[in-house]
Amino acid sequence: MARQDVLNKAESQNGTLESPANSNKTAYGLWYQPSLNGQKWCAMFVSWVFHHAGHPLGHIQTKNGIHHCQSAHNYYKEKGKLTSNPQPGDIVIYDWEGNGYADHIGIFIKWTTAAQTAIEAWEGNTSTSNNSDGGGVMKRIRSRNLIKSFINPGVYSETAVTPVALALANGARGSQVTQIQKYLYDIGYTIEIDGYFGNQTETQLKDFQTKNAMDATGIADAVTIGALQEEANAVGVAKSKFISGSYLRRGNVGFMVTELQRALNAKDITLNVPITGSFDLGTLKAVKIFQTKNRLQVDGIVGPKTFEKLGII
């Protein structure tokens, strides 16, 4: 019953809210480390659940467990605890933008689809309007494409871990696939950045490998990913000579594009721009609509005046 104990303890907290609202103050933070109560608490919630279910995570960042999601991923990766076959009661870490950064953490309940494309998880500090800082405990359904890693924390009597594949191939899903697709996009390939390694991604990887005199396997192994990273970085450096840091335009990727997409949606909910971190055709159209409505120059380029109207600067 060990795994079920963890799930039951998480469920017992369903609907709990931080108090006062928007303070990040909770009983979980107070228990975890009083001096940290008031910081984002999704990982503190996970630590609290495991401890109070009788399966403490142990001393990782503090004696009570973890409070940074990226620290959790790094720690368990180093311990060989990342798994490709999560079981109920394992830990799940999310990467919303596919940029390699751990944004949020929860407790895996089950797959919700036979094809394992979505999961159900208990999470703290979430809501339907704010995934990472929503202020409550609730059950969420998440796309596999948003998941950075699954973790078997090694606190159960059975500690078998199904190793994570070192290379990604057709059929893979998750934020690592999103990163590969962003690299391909950045070096000039027309590709849908959706976190799913399908035929399009495989074909374009083979093309990239062929052009670089590599074996055209269509598999993203460490060597191929390294080559993609280097070429994408070279393109980024070249673009920076022509594009000021104060401007965003089609083809840009990264955190600022994500902020742009969020700001567009916040200013005009009818735009409904997907949060991808890539300035694609859909984002370009949304920018032009926004510029038109705000009597700005309609060029699809986000400069100081557009940034100001969006409230980003």
N, C-alpha and C positions, 0 to 999 in steps of 0.2 A: 504493500500500500504506500510505499515511500513516495513515489511520483504523484500518486493521487492525493497524498497529504499536502504536497506543495500546491497542486491545483485547487484543492479545497480551501486552503488558507488564502490563496489569491482571490478566489471567488467570494470569500467572506468579506472582502474589502470593497466589493463592487459598489460604485456610487459614492465612495468617499471623496470629499473635496478638500482642497487646501483651504486654510482659514487664517486670516481673512483672504478673500478672493484676490488673485493676482499677486500673492505674497510669496509663493513657493514654500510656505510654512506648513508643515505636516507633522503628524505623530511619527512618521517614518524618518524624517530628518532629525527630529528631536532625539529619537532612539539611536540613529546612526552616528551622529556627531553633532551635539548642540551648536557648536560654532559654525557648522555648515548648514544648519536649518535656515532656509530662505534661498538656497541654491536650487537649481533644477534637480528634480528628485526621482526621475524614472528608475535610475540604477539603485538609489537608496530603497525604493519600494521593492525591487527585486531582491535586494539583500535582506530586507526585513521579512519578506515572505519565506525565503529559504530558512532563515534563522528560526522564525516562529513555527515553522512546520517541522522543526527538529533536524534540519539538514543545513547547518550554517555553511556559507561559502568559505569561511576562514579569513585569515588576515591577508588581504590583497593590497588595497590602498590604506585601509585602516583595519583595526581588529574586527570590524563588523562587515567587511566586504569591499564593495566598490561604489564609487559615486561618479566616475567618468566612463561613458560607453566605450570610447576608444581604448581606454586602459583595460577594460574588460576583454575586448577583442584581442589586443596585443598579448595580454597575460595568458589567456587560454590558448591562443595560437602557439605561443612559445612552449606551453605545456603539452601540446599535441591533443588538445581537447575539441578542436573544431571537427564537426561531423557533417557528413552528407546525408545522413539518415536520422533526422531528429525524432525523438520519442516524446510523448507527453511529459511535461515537466522540465524539458531542456530549456536553455536560454536562446533567444533570438535577438540579433542585432540588425538594425536597419541603416541603410544609407539612402536617403531620399533622392539625392541628386546624382548618384553614381559617380561621385568625385573621390571615392576612396576613404571618405571621412565617416566615422560612426556617429549617427545623429540621435539614435533612440534605442531603447532596449525593452524587451518584454519576456514573457514566459510562454513557450509554445504549448498549445493545447492539441491541435490536430490539423491535418490537411483538410481543406473544405471541398476539394475537387479530386476526382480520381486521377486526373493528369498531374496532380500536385503543382498547380499553378497559383494557388492561394492558400493562406493559412488562417487559423484563428488563434488569438493570443490574448493573455491578460497583460495589461499595461497600466503603468501609473503615469501621472502628469500628462494626460492626453485628453483630447476631445475631438468631436467630428469637425471642428473648425480650426484646431491647432494640434497637429500630430505630436509635436515634441514638447509643448509647454502649455497644455490645455487645462491643467489644474485638477484632473480627476482620475479615478480608477475606473476602468471599463474594459469590456471584451471588444477587441477590434478584429476585423477581417482585413488582411493585407495581401497584396499581390506579391508573388514570389520574386518579381523583378526588383522589388525594393529592399530585398534582404541581402545584407552583407555577409552574415555568417550564422550558423547554428552551432550551439555549444553544449556539449555534455560536460557539466561542471565537475564530474567525478565525485559527487557526494552520495550517490546511490550505491547499494550493495553490488549491483552489476555496473561495471564501468566501461564496458566495451564501446569503442568509438569506431564508427565507419569512417575511414580517412577521407578527407576532401581531395578530389582529383587536383593534381598540380597543373594540368592543362585543361582548357575549355574547348568543347567541341559542339557540333550541331546538336541541339536539344537542350543545351545548358540555359539556365536563367539566373538572373540576379544582377546586383550592382556591378560586379566585375565585368559582366558582359556589356553593361552600359558604358563602362570606361573604355572598353575596346572599340565599341561603336563610335564613341566620341573621338577617339584617335583617328579612326578611318575617316570620319566626317571632316575632321580638322585638316587632313592632308588631301582633301579634295574628292572623296567618294560621296556619292549621293546615297544616303542610307537612313533608314528609319531607326532612331535611337529609342528602342523600346525595351531593352533589357532581355530580349529573347534571341538566342543564337540560332537563327534559322538559315534557310538556304541562301538568302541574300548576304548575310554576314560571312558564311562559309565561302561563297563565290568570291567576295571581295577580298577576303583574307588570302585566298589562293592567288588572286591577281597580284596582290601586294607581295606575296612570297616569291612569285615568279619574277616580278620586276626587280627583286633584290637577290636573284640567283639562289634562292633557298628552295628546299623541297616543298612543292605545292601541296601540302597536306590539308590545308583548310582548318588546322587545329591551332589554337592560340596557346602555344607553350611559352615558357619563360623567354626563350630566345626571340620568338616572334613578337611578343609583347614589348620586349626591350627595344626592338627595332622600330616598332610603332611609336613608342614613347619618344625616341630620339628624333624621328622624322616630324612628329607633331610639335615637339619643342622647337625644332628648327623653323618650322612654318610660323609658329607663334612669335619667334624672335624677328623674323622677316616682316611680319605684319605690323609689329610694334613700331617699325620705322616709318610706317605710313598712317597708323591709326593712333591718335592720342589716347591716353588713358581716360580722357574725359568723354570719349565717344564710343558708342556701341553700334554695330551694324551687322547685317546678315553675314553669317559665317563665324561670328564670335561664339565662344563657349566659355562656361565657367560661372563662378559665383555671382558676378555682377549681372549676367544674363538672367540668372535665377531671380535676383532681386528685381530686375526689370519686369519679368513676367508676373511676379507676385504683385508689384505695384500697379501694373496694367489692370489686373483682375480686381484689385482693391478699389481702383478709381472707376472702373466700369465693369460690372459683373457680367454684362452681356458679351464681353470679349471672350471669356472662358478660355484663356490661353493655357495650354498644358505646361506644367512646370518641369521643363526638361534640362534647363541650363544651356540649351543650344539655340542660337538666334536663327531659326529656320524660317521657311516661307510663311507659316502661320503666324509667327511672332512679327514678321515684317508687316503683314497685312494689318495686325492689331495695332502696331505702332502708327501706321498711316491713318487708320480710323481715329485713333486718339488724337493725332496731330490735327486732323481735319476738324474734329469737334472742338478743339481748343485753339483754333485759328493760328496754328503754327505752320512753319514751312513743311509741306507734306513730301518729305524725301525719304522717310523710313530710317533715317539716321538719328540715333538718340544722342543729342548733344546737350550742352548746358541748359538751354531753354526747355527742352523736353524733360530733362531730368528734374528741373525745377517744378514744372507743372505736375509731374508725377510724385513730387515730394520726397525724392531720393536724396537730393542735395539741398 
